[in-house]
Amino acid sequence: LCFNVIKHTKSKGLRVILTINGTVFNEAIARKLTDIGTDIICISLDGASPKVHDAIRGLDGAFEKVIEGVRLLNHYRKNGHPIKVFILTLHNENLDELLDYLVLAKSLSIDAVYVTSLVLDNIKLYSHAQESPLWIKGERLVKLDAIIDKAHELQDKYYHFDYPSFQL
């Protein structure tokens, strides 16, 4: 990690938002990120269970590393900082875990959850769009609507879907 860049940025009075996959945290890194004043740490977590997250990441044990990293950030947190944000790219393989994801995030004292959709960002990916098991299609779109409706019902208990990350 670029601790010197973060320190320099903070010395100029700017806010630091760091996006990270969460598996690199250890006690020293969590403490240092807090001590140097990192404002927001965005952590990618691809599911609410080790089975789903690890399968998507292709790395056994990745889920537990992320969870342990969040616990370390919680332990070293000072005056509400760093703010912790979970980022979920919602797709067919983790759709069924969205509500559990919100529960997990709340149980870990995550400050905000950012749910984004899978997007086509290059021609190679686009040429395989219909083949990908990640796309939510057909009856799964109906399920997506139902899950989003339920998540909206639970907003007051978990997280609001107004994405105020620019205000954090």
KAMO-V304099 format. One record per residue. N is the residue number from 1. RES is the residue in three letters. PHI is phi in radians with two decimals (NA if undefined). OMEGA is omega as a letter, one per 20 degrees, with the letter a starting at -180 (* if undefined). BURIAL is I if it has 9 or more other ideal C-beta (glycine too) atoms within 8 Angstrom, else O. Layout:
n->N res->RES phi->PHI omega->OMEGA burial->BURIAL
n->N res->RES phi->PHI omega->OMEGA burial->BURIAL
This chain:
n->1 res->LEU phi->NA omega->a burial->O
n->2 res->CYS phi->-1.67 omega->a burial->O
n->3 res->PHE phi->-1.07 omega->a burial->O
n->4 res->ASN phi->-1.13 omega->r burial->O
n->5 res->VAL phi->-1.14 omega->r burial->O
n->6 res->ILE phi->-1.10 omega->r burial->I
n->7 res->LYS phi->-1.03 omega->a burial->I
n->8 res->HIS phi->-1.08 omega->r burial->O
n->9 res->THR phi->-1.05 omega->r burial->I
n->10 res->LYS phi->-1.13 omega->a burial->I
n->11 res->SER phi->-1.13 omega->r burial->O
n->12 res->LYS phi->-1.58 omega->r burial->O
n->13 res->GLY phi->1.43 omega->a burial->O
n->14 res->LEU phi->-1.65 omega->r burial->O
n->15 res->ARG phi->-1.52 omega->r burial->O
n->16 res->VAL phi->-2.03 omega->r burial->I
n->17 res->ILE phi->-2.05 omega->a burial->O
n->18 res->LEU phi->-1.96 omega->r burial->I
n->19 res->THR phi->-1.87 omega->a burial->O
n->20 res->ILE phi->-2.58 omega->a burial->I
n->21 res->ASN phi->-1.40 omega->r burial->O
n->22 res->GLY phi->1.56 omega->a burial->I
n->23 res->THR phi->-1.48 omega->a burial->I
n->24 res->VAL phi->-1.58 omega->a burial->I
n->25 res->PHE phi->-1.19 omega->r burial->I
n->26 res->ASN phi->-2.38 omega->a burial->O
n->27 res->GLU phi->-1.06 omega->a burial->O
n->28 res->ALA phi->-1.14 omega->a burial->O
n->29 res->ILE phi->-1.18 omega->r burial->I
n->30 res->ALA phi->-1.05 omega->a burial->I
n->31 res->ARG phi->-1.15 omega->a burial->I
n->32 res->LYS phi->-1.14 omega->r burial->I
n->33 res->LEU phi->-1.06 omega->r burial->I
n->34 res->THR phi->-1.28 omega->a burial->I
n->35 res->ASP phi->-1.09 omega->a burial->O
n->36 res->ILE phi->-1.52 omega->r burial->I
n->37 res->GLY phi->1.55 omega->r burial->I
n->38 res->THR phi->-0.98 omega->a burial->I
n->39 res->ASP phi->-1.39 omega->a burial->I
n->40 res->ILE phi->-2.35 omega->r burial->I
n->41 res->ILE phi->-2.07 omega->r burial->I
n->42 res->CYS phi->-1.70 omega->a burial->I
n->43 res->ILE phi->-2.09 omega->r burial->I
n->44 res->SER phi->-1.36 omega->r burial->I
n->45 res->LEU phi->-2.40 omega->a burial->I
n->46 res->ASP phi->-1.65 omega->r burial->I
n->47 res->GLY phi->-3.06 omega->a burial->I
n->48 res->ALA phi->-1.63 omega->a burial->I
n->49 res->SER phi->-2.39 omega->r burial->I
n->50 res->PRO phi->-1.02 omega->a burial->O
n->51 res->LYS phi->-1.01 omega->a burial->O
n->52 res->VAL phi->-1.30 omega->a burial->I
n->53 res->HIS phi->-1.03 omega->a burial->I
n->54 res->ASP phi->-1.13 omega->r burial->I
n->55 res->ALA phi->-1.14 omega->r burial->O
n->56 res->ILE phi->-1.15 omega->a burial->I
n->57 res->ARG phi->-1.36 omega->a burial->I
n->58 res->GLY phi->1.25 omega->a burial->O
n->59 res->LEU phi->-2.53 omega->r burial->O
n->60 res->ASP phi->-1.09 omega->r burial->O
n->61 res->GLY phi->1.54 omega->a burial->O
n->62 res->ALA phi->-1.10 omega->a burial->I
n->63 res->PHE phi->-1.01 omega->a burial->I
n->64 res->GLU phi->-1.12 omega->r burial->O
n->65 res->LYS phi->-1.12 omega->r burial->I
n->66 res->VAL phi->-1.11 omega->a burial->I
n->67 res->ILE phi->-1.08 omega->r burial->I
n->68 res->GLU phi->-1.12 omega->r burial->I
n->69 res->GLY phi->-1.08 omega->r burial->I
n->70 res->VAL phi->-1.10 omega->r burial->I
n->71 res->ARG phi->-1.08 omega->r burial->I
n->72 res->LEU phi->-1.14 omega->r burial->I
n->73 res->LEU phi->-1.07 omega->r burial->I
n->74 res->ASN phi->-1.08 omega->a burial->I
n->75 res->HIS phi->-1.12 omega->a burial->O
n->76 res->TYR phi->-1.65 omega->a burial->I
n->77 res->ARG phi->-1.00 omega->r burial->I
n->78 res->LYS phi->-2.27 omega->r burial->O
n->79 res->ASN phi->0.88 omega->r burial->O
n->80 res->GLY phi->1.38 omega->a burial->O
n->81 res->HIS phi->-2.20 omega->j burial->I
n->82 res->PRO phi->-1.36 omega->r burial->I
n->83 res->ILE phi->-1.26 omega->a burial->I
n->84 res->LYS phi->-1.93 omega->a burial->I
n->85 res->VAL phi->-2.18 omega->r burial->I
n->86 res->PHE phi->-1.56 omega->r burial->I
n->87 res->ILE phi->-2.01 omega->r burial->I
n->88 res->LEU phi->-2.17 omega->r burial->I
n->89 res->THR phi->-1.56 omega->a burial->I
n->90 res->LEU phi->-1.39 omega->r burial->I
n->91 res->HIS phi->-2.67 omega->a burial->I
n->92 res->ASN phi->-1.04 omega->a burial->I
n->93 res->GLU phi->-1.44 omega->r burial->I
n->94 res->ASN phi->-2.17 omega->a burial->I
n->95 res->LEU phi->-0.92 omega->a burial->I
n->96 res->ASP phi->-1.18 omega->a burial->O
n->97 res->GLU phi->-1.80 omega->a burial->I
n->98 res->LEU phi->-1.00 omega->a burial->I
n->99 res->LEU phi->-1.16 omega->r burial->I
n->100 res->ASP phi->-1.11 omega->r burial->I
n->101 res->TYR phi->-1.07 omega->r burial->I
n->102 res->LEU phi->-1.11 omega->r burial->I
n->103 res->VAL phi->-1.11 omega->r burial->I
n->104 res->LEU phi->-1.05 omega->a burial->I
n->105 res->ALA phi->-1.01 omega->r burial->I
n->106 res->LYS phi->-1.11 omega->a burial->I
n->107 res->SER phi->-1.15 omega->r burial->O
n->108 res->LEU phi->-1.72 omega->r burial->I
n->109 res->SER phi->1.05 omega->r burial->O
n->110 res->ILE phi->-1.26 omega->a burial->I
n->111 res->ASP phi->-1.41 omega->a burial->O
n->112 res->ALA phi->-2.71 omega->r burial->I
n->113 res->VAL phi->-2.16 omega->r burial->I
n->114 res->TYR phi->-1.96 omega->r burial->I
n->115 res->VAL phi->-1.83 omega->r burial->O
n->116 res->THR phi->-2.15 omega->a burial->O
n->117 res->SER phi->-1.70 omega->r burial->O
n->118 res->LEU phi->-1.23 omega->a burial->O
n->119 res->VAL phi->-2.23 omega->r burial->O
n->120 res->LEU phi->-1.46 omega->a burial->O
n->121 res->ASP phi->-2.15 omega->r burial->O
n->122 res->ASN phi->-2.76 omega->a burial->O
n->123 res->ILE phi->-1.13 omega->a burial->O
n->124 res->LYS phi->-1.05 omega->r burial->O
n->125 res->LEU phi->-1.10 omega->a burial->I
n->126 res->TYR phi->-1.07 omega->a burial->O
n->127 res->SER phi->-1.17 omega->r burial->O
n->128 res->HIS phi->-1.92 omega->a burial->O
n->129 res->ALA phi->-0.97 omega->a burial->I
n->130 res->GLN phi->-1.31 omega->a burial->O
n->131 res->GLU phi->-1.52 omega->a burial->O
n->132 res->SER phi->-1.17 omega->r burial->O
n->133 res->PRO phi->-1.29 omega->a burial->O
n->134 res->LEU phi->-1.41 omega->a burial->O
n->135 res->TRP phi->-1.22 omega->r burial->I
n->136 res->ILE phi->-1.52 omega->a burial->I
n->137 res->LYS phi->-2.36 omega->r burial->O
n->138 res->GLY phi->0.98 omega->a burial->O
n->139 res->GLU phi->-1.09 omega->r burial->O
n->140 res->ARG phi->-1.16 omega->r burial->I
n->141 res->LEU phi->-1.15 omega->r burial->I
n->142 res->VAL phi->-1.13 omega->r burial->O
n->143 res->LYS phi->-1.13 omega->r burial->I
n->144 res->LEU phi->-1.00 omega->r burial->I
n->145 res->ASP phi->-1.00 omega->a burial->O
n->146 res->ALA phi->-1.15 omega->a burial->O
n->147 res->ILE phi->-1.18 omega->r burial->I
n->148 res->ILE phi->-1.12 omega->r burial->I
n->149 res->ASP phi->-1.03 omega->r burial->O
n->150 res->LYS phi->-1.13 omega->r burial->I
n->151 res->ALA phi->-1.07 omega->r burial->I
n->152 res->HIS phi->-1.11 omega->r burial->O
n->153 res->GLU phi->-1.10 omega->a burial->O
n->154 res->LEU phi->-1.64 omega->a burial->I
n->155 res->GLN phi->-0.94 omega->a burial->I
n->156 res->ASP phi->-1.17 omega->r burial->O
n->157 res->LYS phi->-1.50 omega->a burial->O
n->158 res->TYR phi->-2.06 omega->a burial->I
n->159 res->TYR phi->-2.36 omega->r burial->I
n->160 res->HIS phi->-1.49 omega->a burial->O
n->161 res->PHE phi->-1.77 omega->r burial->O
n->162 res->ASP phi->-1.88 omega->r burial->O
n->163 res->TYR phi->0.77 omega->a burial->O
n->164 res->PRO phi->-1.52 omega->a burial->O
n->165 res->SER phi->-1.00 omega->r burial->I
n->166 res->PHE phi->-1.20 omega->a burial->O
n->167 res->GLN phi->-1.77 omega->a burial->O
n->168 res->LEU phi->-1.04 omega->* burial->I
